[in-house]
Amino acid sequence: MAQKLAFRPFRAIQYRILRRSQFRRTFLFVLKAGSPLVRSLLASLTLLAVVMAAPAAAQKVALFIDVSKPGPKIDRNLFGQFAEHLGHGVYEGIWVGPDSKIPNTRGIRNDVVAALKAIKVPNVRWPGGCFADEYHWRKGIGPQRTVTLNPNWGGVIEPNTFGTNEFMDFLDQIGAEAYLSVNVGSGTPQEAAEWLEYLTTAQPTTLAKERTANGHPAPYKVAFLGIGNESWDCGGNMTPDYYLSQLKIYSRFVRNFNPAQQDKQQMLKIAVGPGGSESRWTEWTDAIMKAYQNHTWSWDMNGLSMHSYTVVKWPPSFASVGFGETEYTQILKSTLEMNSLVEKHSAIMDKYDPEKKVALVVDEWGGWYAPLPGSNPGFLAQQHSLRDAVLAALNLNIFARHADRVRMANIAQMINVLQAMILTDKEKMVLTPTYYVYKMYVPFQDATFVPATFDAGTFTHDGITLPRIDAIAAKDKAGKLWLAITNVDPNQSAEIEVTLAGMNAKSAAGETLSASKVDSVNTFDAPNTVVPKPFSAKAQDGKLTLKLEPKSVTAIALEQ
């Protein structure tokens, strides 16, 4: 039986080979004879190949912008960054030391500084994260630094060579403001209060003299103070009531003494807020905001933080490179949940703070994927693809649409960690697709939100349905109207027919970001795979039509 089963397929194969050979000879003979039938067949096949190779037909979307109805300001602090002592985020990413062969200014990389200045970073949150609640600032000042461990992120050595003065120098070089996270988990109110005195007092106290001896006679400005980090988890596993007791103490005694920050430029205090949508976090938000509603003169807060990563499932297992459209749609479906999360906690805040005095501060967000093979898992190293550019644009659009409550956000993290702007490897540096989205969105910093209505449409892949298009509009300080449109669909282009009320647009110019595949990345050897290219359009017959590539982010100015 086995021999017969083996023999029959072999005979079938012989027969198919014979038939193919006969067909090939006949086909070539007829082709040489110039058969009209063959010529017609070849023409049809050629036309079919052209049709199949052509991109899918563009989806038409009518977009209406009412310029006469401005909304809230899109606070520039929505484009904030986060730098934690984690992996190569600080060491090698920012700090190489003054003796390094890598060009630097007082130990801080010149190439990184130039790149961050170009995206006008408004603020940087530091030193963490979970690291903040084990950070003791005195170990990172003066000529002799204390060498410790970093138990949260890989158990590696923390040399403390990048400390308070180095961080403030870095901010000065890139033109950003300080968002300090003080140690509530393992520190004390006295330690945090003395840190702020060291930083901000202009009077000749012992701590001010110590700051002067360390090279900075003038007091520093500290724009934002984070009172703890994830106090419901890595920051101490506190209950809402216990954290409230600490919040009141730190808010009362951790003061900013800088003379320039006693009136309009006061330091804003940000309390720990939720980390998700479950009841444990809605109850946390409710407890903090209820206390705020009844707060007295002796304590205050100006913001409530929220952390939300695009993970899909824990621990993070999605690849950051080498994935397909199924993973692309799964990740984007997950990231769009940010909208309902913002709405849920904003509704609780509205109940106790209808005037929206307290900002919702999304100070940790971004895509979190599996560590790159061969890397230290505690370093959270991942690649950055076109998918992440789309993810970033979708989230920034969500924040902008809720700009009346969401007035600050910090993507995690700035360099070499999670959804970074920049990757470095010794003297090499490469800018990620996410970096270019931030650069394209610079005109939206402190711009006035303008309502934009459109039928987003849908596309479906592997049972997952997503909106095809997303868009926001805003007017900058000079009065110029800007439009940012994301085409989420990985395969079909889009035609956007723009109609304006209160303005007649004759043309549009800006940049668009796309690539050949959803997992296209920039590498040190090929840094320009995913980079913006110029985009322009002119109105015809009174209509302005924008033709957008699949899987793209486009930011343009509309000209009258």
N, C-alpha and C positions, 0 to 999 in steps of 0.2 A: 504494500500500500504506500509506503513512504517513497519508494522508487518511482511509482506512477505519478504521485503528486509532484515530485521534483521534476519529472520529465515533461509533463504537460506545460507548465509555464515556460520551460526552455523552448519547446516547439512553437509556442505562441510568440515568444520573443523573436525567433527566427523568421516567422511569417511576417511580423510587423516590420522588421528590418527590410525584408524583401519588398514588401509593398511600398515602403518609403523610398527605397532606391528606384523602383519602377516609376513612382510618381515624380521623383526628382528629375529623372531623364525625360519623361514626357513633358513636364512643365518647362524645362529648359528648351526643348525642341519647339514647343508652341510659342514660347517667348521669342525665340529667334525668328520664327515665322511671322512675328508681328501680328498675332491674333487680336482683332478689335475687342473680343471678349476679355482677353487678358489685360489689355490696356485699360479697359473700363474697370475691371476688378482692382487693378493696382491703384487707379485714381481714387476709387471708393475707399480702399484701405488707407491711403495717404490722408484723405480728408478725415477719416475716423481717428487716425493717430493724432492729427492736429487738434481735433475737438477734445480728445481725451487728455492731451497735454496742457490745454488751456486752463487757466484758473477758473474756479467756480464763479458763476454769475454773481455780481455784487448785489447785496441786499440793500434796498432803499429804505432810508430812515428819515422821517421829517422831524427836524429839531427846531423848537421855537424858544427864543430867548427874549424876555421882557426886560429891556435895559432900564425902563422907567420904574422898576420895583426892586431897588437894591435890598439886600439882606444884611446879615451880620458880617463883621470883619473876620476874614480867615486869618487868625493870629499866626504870625510867623513862627511862633513856638510849636506849632503843629509839626514842624519839620526838624524837631530836635533829634539829638543823637544820644547814644548810651555807650559808655566805655567802662567796662568792669575789668578788674584784675583777674583775667580768665584766659587761659591759653596764651596766644600771641597777640591778644588785643591791645595791651599796653606795651609790654616788652617785645620789641621787634616791630610792632605795629606803629606805635607813637615814639617810643623811647629807644634809642640805640646808644646813648651815652656820648659825651663830648669828644671822646677819643676814637670814636668809630670812623672807619674809612667812608661810610655812607654819609653823604653831605647832610649836615645838621646844624641847627642853631641851639647852642646850649643843651645838646643831647637829644633834641627833638627833630625828627626827620623833616627835611625841607620839602621833599616831594609830596609827602602826606599833607603837610601844611598848605602847600599851594593847591592841592586838589580839594581840600575842605573849604578853603577860602572861596573857591569858584562856585560852590553850592551854597554859600552864605549861611553856614551852620549857625542857628540862633542860640542854642544852648547845648551843653553836654552834661549828662547825668553821670556822677562819679562819687565814690569808688565802687559802687554796686547798686543793686543785686545782693545776692546772698553774701557776697564778700563783705559788704558794708557792715553787716551786723557782727563781724569779727574783726573789723578794722579799728586800730587804735592809732590815732593821727600822730601822736608823739614819736612813734617808731619811724615815721617818714619825714622828719625834719632835721636840719642841722648837718654838720659834717660827718658825724658818725651815725650810721643807720643800723637799726636792729633787724637781723635776718630771722625770719619766721617761716612757718609753713602756710600753705594755702589748702586747707583740708577740704574745702568745698569743690575745688576744681582741679582734680588730678593729684592732690597731695604733694605738689611740687614746692620748691623753695620760693619764698617771696622775699626778695632782697630789700624792698622798700626804698630803692633808689629813685623811684618815681613817686613822689609824695605831694604834699600840699603846695609847696612853692613851684614845683615842676608842673603840676596840673594848672595852676593859675597862669604860669608862663605860657603853657600850651594854648590856653583859652585866649590870651592876649595875642598870640601869633595868628590864630585863625579868626579872631574877631567875634568870639562867642561869649555867652554869659554862663556863669557857674550855677549848676544845679547839684548841690551837695546832699548826699544821703548820710544822715548821722546814725551812729550805732545805738540803737535802742535795745537790741537783743542781748548783747554781752557788755555793753557800755553803761555809762551812768549819765544823768543829767549834768553833773559837774563837768565830766569830760567833754561833752558836747558844747556846753556853755563856754568853756575855756578855749575850745577850738575856734568858736566864733569870735571870741575876744582877740585871740591871736591874729585872726584874719582881718578884723574890721575896725578895731579901735584906733583912733588917731591920738589918743592921750598916752603919755609916756608911762604906761604900766609895765610891769616886768615882762608880760607876754608881748607887748608891743615892741619893747626893746629887743626881745629875742627875735621877733620877726625882722627887725631892722638889721640885727647881726647876721641874719640868714639872707640878707640881700634885698629886702623890700621895705624901705622906710614908710612909704605911703600905705594907708589901709586899702585892702582889697574890697571890691564890691561882690556881694553874693546875692544873686537875684532870686534864687529859689532854694528852699530848705525842705528836703524830704525827711519826715519824721518817721524813720523805720522803713523796712522793706519786707513785704509779704509776712507781716507779723502773725498771720494765721497759719504759717507753715515754717519755712526755713528761718524766719526772723524771730522765732520763739514759740510757735504753736500757741499763741495767745487766744483767749476768748475775746469777743468784742468789748465786753465790759472791762476786762483787764487792760486791753490796749487803750481804751478811752482814758483810763486812769493815768497811763503813761503819756498819752498825747497831751493831756492838759498840763502835765508837769513840764514836758519838753517845750511846749508852746509858750509857757510862761517864762521859763528861765533861759532858754537858748536865744539870746538877743543879738541883733545886728547893731553895732555901734558906729558904723560909718556915717559921718555927718551928712553925706550926700544921699543917704537912704532913710532919712527920717521923715520925709514928706511924701512926694509923689512916687519916688523910686524905692518904696519900701520893699523889703524882702518878703516874698510870698511863701507861706507855709503850706506844705502839702502832706495830708494825712494818708495813711495806708487805707486803700479801698479794696474792692473785690478782685477775685481772680477767676471768675466764671459766672455762669448763669444759674447754678444750682442754689437751693434754698440756703445753704450755709453762707453764701456770698450775698444773696439778696438781704438776708437777716443782718449781715455785717454792715452793708450800706445803710440799711434802715436805722440801725443803732447809732452809727456815727452821725448821720444827718439829723436824727432826732435830738441828739445831744447838741449839735451845732445850732439848731433852732432855738435852744434855750441857753446858749452859752452866755457867759458874763464877760465883763471887761478884762478879766485876768487871763483869758486864753482865747485863741482864735485859730481859724484855718481858712485858707484861700483856695485850696484844691483838694480833690479826693482822687487818689491814683487808681488805675485799673490795669491789670495785666491780662493779656490774651494772646496766645501764640497759635499759629496755624500748624497743628500737629496731626490731626485726623485720629490717630490712636497713639496711646502711650505704652511703652517708650517710643520715641520717634523712630520710625522704621522706613519711611519713604526715602528713596534715593534722591540726592540732589543733582545727579547727572546720570545720563543714560536711561531716561524714563520715556514713556510714550504718552499718547493723548489720554489714555484712561487715567493715569496718575495726574496728569495736568488738570483734568476736569474734577477729579476727587479733591485735589488740593484747593482749587478755586471755589468749589462748593463750600468747603470748610471755611475758607477765609471770609466769604460773604456773610457768615454768621456774626461777624463783627457788628453789622448794622443792628440786628435784633438785640445784641448784648448792650450796645450803647443806648438803645431806646429803653430797654428794661431798667437799667440803673439810672438813666436820666429821669424816668418817670418817678422813681423813688425820691430822687433829689428834688424834683419839682414839688413834691408834696410838702417838703420842709423848707424849701428855698425857691419859692416861685419867681423871685427876682433874678435868679441864676447868678448869685454872687460867688458861689463856689464853683470852680471849674472842674470838669471831669478830665483828668490827666491820664491819658493812655501811655504811661511811661515805660512799658515793655510790650512790644508787639513785633510780629514778623513770622516768617516761615522757619520752622524748626524741623530739620531732617536728620536722617541717620548720619553718624560721624563718617567722614571719609575713610575708606579702607587704609589701614596702616597708621592712622593718626591716633593720638591719645584720646580715648573717648571723653575724658573730662575736659578736653579743650574745645569741644563743640565746633569742630572745623567742618565746613561744608562748601560745596561749589555754589555758584550763583548763575542762574540761567535766565532766559527770556521769560520763563514762567514767573520768576520772582519779580521781574519788572512789571508784569501785568498785575501780580498780587499787590505790589506796592501801590500802583496807581489806584486800584480798587479801594484799598484801605484809606488812602489820602482823600479820595473822593467822598467816602463815608464820613470821615472827620469833617471835611469842608461842609457837607450838608447839615452837620450838627454843630456848626461853628458857634452857635449861641451858647452851647454848654461845653463842648469839647474845645478847649482853648490851648491845649498843650499835648504833645505826643512825642515819644522817643522810641525810634526803631532799635531793635536789638540785633546785632550791635555794630558799632561803627567800623571796626577793622578786624579782619581775620576770624571773626566769631559770628556764628549764626548768619542772619541776613545782612551781611556787611556791605558798606559802600566801597571798600578798598581791600585788596589782598596784597600781602607783601611776602617776599622770600629773599632774605638777605638784602642785597642792593636792588632787587627787582620790585616793581609795583605794577599792579593792574587794576583798572577801574571796572566795577561790576555793572551789569545791566541796571540794577537798582540805583546805583550812583547816577546813571544818566537820567533816570526818571526824576530824581531829586533836582538835578540840574535843569531839566526841562520845566519843572514846577516852580522855579525861583520866582517868576513873575506873580505867583499866587500868594507869596508871603505878604501879609498885611493888606491884601487886596479885599475888595468888598464883594461878597458873594452875590451873584445875580441868578435868579431862578431860570432853569432850563428844563423844558418839558419835551419828552420824546417817548415813542414806543420802542422799548429796548429790544423787543423780539426775543426769540429763544433759539438755542441750538441744543441738540441732544447727542450725547455720546455714551454708549455702554450703559444706558438706563439713567444717566444723570443729565438733567436739564438745567441750563444756565442762561442768564440774560446774555444776549448777543452783544449789546452795546452798553457802555456806561459813559456819562459825560457830566462835566461841571463847567460853569462859566463864572467869571469874576472881572471886576474893573480894578486896575491898579491905581496907584496914587496919582498918576498922570492922566487918568481918565481913559486909558486904553483898555479895550475889551479883549479878554483872553478866554480861550476855549480849550479844554483838555478832553479828548475822546479816547476811550479804550475800546478796541475791537477784540472782544474775548474769543470769538470764533477762530479756531486754529486753521481753518481751511477756506472760508469764504471771505472775500473782501466786502467792503461796505461803502455805499454812497450815502452821504449825509447831506440832505437839502436843508440849509440853514435859513430860517426866517427870523427877522429881528423886529421888535417893536421899540420905537424910539431911536432907531439908528438904521442907516442904509449902508450895508457893507459892500464894498466894491471888490475887495480882495482879501486874501488871508496868507500869512507867511509864518513859518516856524520850523519845527522839526518833528520827525516821526521816528520811532524806534521799533524795529522788527528784525526778524532773522529767518533762516530757512526752516528751522525746526523749533519745537517748543522747548527742547532741552539744549539749545545752542548756548554756548558759554564763551566768555573771554578767558584766555589763558596767558601765561607769561610768554609763550611762544607765538600765540595768535591773539593779541590783545584787542583787535578791532573786528571781531566776529559779530558782536552785538553793540553797535554804536549808532547814535542818531544821524540821520541824513536830512538835508533841507527838504522842506515841504512848502508848496505854494499853490494857490488857486485863485482864479479870477471869476467874478460874477458874469453870467451871461443871461441876457433877457431879464435882468433884475433878480436872478436867482444865483446864490452862491452854493456850489456843489463841491463837496469834499470827497475824494475817493481814497479810502483807507485800506491798507494791506491787512490780510488776516493776522491774528495774534500780534497786535501792534498797539503802541501808546503814542498819541499825537498831541502836541501842544502848540497852539497857534495864536497869533494876534490878528484880530479882524480890523481892517483898515476901511475908513469911510471914503 
